Amino acid sequence: MKKLLLSLITLGFTLTVSIAKIASPSSDHVGQPNPYYQRTRSDSSQGYWKLYTDYNSRTTRVSFYSGQDELLYQEKIKDRYIKLSKRNIRQFDNLLSRLVDRNLVSSRVKSYDILNSNQWNATPQRIPSPFNEETVLPAPVAPTTPNINLEVVSSSQVKLSYLNPASERLLITLANDNFEFFYKRYSTLKEYAGLLNVSHLPSGTYRLEVDGAKKIVKYKVIIDQDKRSIKLNTVLNQFNP
């Protein structure tokens, strides 16, 4: 168990040191003219990493995802940007490989088969309280994170709407599986509702993402021009750490 804990600590320290080494002071925009960059392996099912620099807040965020869009690791760097040199890209690819390919726990800790029935948890027990306690509910808190919704309104249009109480800077993109972007815009509006025309796009699978500092939402958009249909699936809806 000590070896396992040491391996986990070593991996986390290595990721932090590796990212810190390739970060540069955020004094200008020369190193990363495009504030949003996403890279994937040749086999996209093996995961990908994303690099995003917000010059307004002077923060760079590096995120590593599995092939199922699961966030594996994320780090925020204040007052620094990262140059997309070949060397830095290789380092990010190597970090992604270590995160995706290493099974630290399963390879070092003995595990056992899960039984079909578990008698210990089959009957939950409840202990009656001798007091009649009054439940005090907390006062509702006004939401501060974006509330995002996407719906199909016709065979050629989808409707994107969101509430953005804190006026976060949101990046909205629509891309295919090869990461070719067909739509990209930034928004700090507190409230928005608009139609996105996809009639010109060929049949296939696309990803619509709304990425903010506090929350990220991803939709899978499946377009079938022969059947004149659009299907939506939510693949990720989570808060950024």
C-alpha positions, -999 to 999 in steps of 0.1 A, spaced: 0 0 0 29 24 8 43 17 -27 9 25 -43 6 58 -24 41 67 -33 34 60 -70 2 82 -70 20 111 -53 49 108 -77 26 109 -107 8 140 -94 41 157 -86 55 148 -121 24 163 -138 26 196 -119 64 199 -124 62 191 -161 34 216 -168 52 243 -147 84 238 -167 67 245 -201 47 276 -189 59 311 -197 50 344 -182 18 358 -197 32 392 -208 19 391 -244 0 369 -269 29 358 -290 33 323 -276 -3 313 -281 -22 336 -305 -52 313 -304 -64 312 -268 -81 278 -273 -62 247 -285 -73 210 -284 -53 180 -294 -61 143 -297 -42 112 -304 -43 94 -337 -68 71 -321 -93 96 -306 -107 68 -283 -75 70 -263 -81 105 -249 -70 140 -256 -59 172 -239 -70 208 -241 -51 240 -236 -71 272 -230 -57 307 -221 -80 335 -209 -61 368 -213 -88 387 -194 -82 367 -162 -46 360 -171 -51 323 -165 -41 292 -185 -59 259 -180 -46 225 -191 -71 196 -191 -66 159 -199 -96 137 -209 -101 101 -215 -116 88 -248 -150 89 -230 -147 126 -223 -139 119 -186 -117 146 -170 -85 129 -158 -65 158 -146 -67 196 -148 -43 224 -137 -47 262 -137 -16 284 -141 -19 321 -131 -2 349 -151 15 325 -176 8 311 -211 22 280 -228 39 281 -262 27 254 -286 61 243 -296 67 207 -309 86 199 -277 57 211 -255 31 192 -275 52 161 -271 53 166 -234 16 170 -232 11 138 -253 34 120 -229 16 132 -198 -17 121 -214 -3 86 -221 7 83 -185 -27 93 -173 -46 71 -197 -24 40 -198 -13 36 -162 -35 14 -140 -19 24 -107 -44 8 -83 -55 -24 -102 -19 -34 -109 -7 -31 -73 -37 -38 -50 -53 -73 -47 -90 -71 -56 -119 -96 -53 -150 -105 -73 -182 -87 -64 -209 -111 -53 -243 -110 -68 -260 -105 -34 -246 -87 -4 -264 -97 28 -247 -70 48 -264 -43 28 -296 -61 18 -317 -47 46 -309 -11 57 -317 -5 93 -333 26 106 -329 37 142 -360 57 154 -352 91 170 -368 97 205 -372 134 195 -395 152 171 -369 174 154 -379 203 133 -362 204 99 -347 238 91 -341 242 54 -314 266 43 -323 297 24 -321 293 -14 -288 305 -29 -289 324 -62 -271 304 -89 -238 317 -101 -228 291 -127 -242 290 -162 -273 270 -170 -271 257 -205 -297 240 -227 -296 226 -263 -327 214 -281 -338 204 -317 -364 228 -331 -365 216 -367 -348 192 -392 -322 219 -399 -319 239 -367 -310 235 -330 -317 261 -303 -290 270 -278 -300 289 -247 -283 297 -215 -283 318 -183 -249 332 -173 -255 351 -140 -218 359 -134 -212 370 -170 -185 343 -174 -165 343 -207 -180 313 -225 -164 296 -255 -190 280 -278 -178 257 -305 -192 232 -330 -168 207 -345 -167 172 -361 -147 142 -349 -116 154 -368 -118 187 -348 -127 208 -378 -146 238 -364 -177 250 -381 -188 275 -354 -168 293 -327 -177 324 -307 -171 339 -273 -199 354 -251 -203 371 -218 -240 377 -221 -260 370 -190 -289 355 -210 -289 342 -246 -312 322 -269 -304 316 -306 -309 292 -335 -280 274 -351 -286 264 -387 -269 231 -395 -285 224 -429 -253 230 -447 -234 203 -427 -230 168 -442 -244 138 -423 -222 127 -394 -214 132 -357 -205 166 -343 -197 180 -309 -211 212 -295 -192 225 -265 -198 254 -241 -167 258 -221 -164 283 -192 -142 288 -162 -167 271 -138 -186 247 -160 -182 227 -192 -211 211 -212 -206 188 -242 -234 176 -266 -231 150 -293 -250 162 -324 -259 135 -349 -270 148 -383 -287 126 -409 -294 147 -440 -311 117 -458 -337 114 -431 -336 151 -423 -332 144 -386 -310 157 -358 -304 138 -326 -288 152 -294 -270 134 -266 -254 151 -235 -220 135 -231 -206 158 -204 -221 183 -179 -198 191 -150 -182 218 -130 -146 226 -135 -125 221 -104 
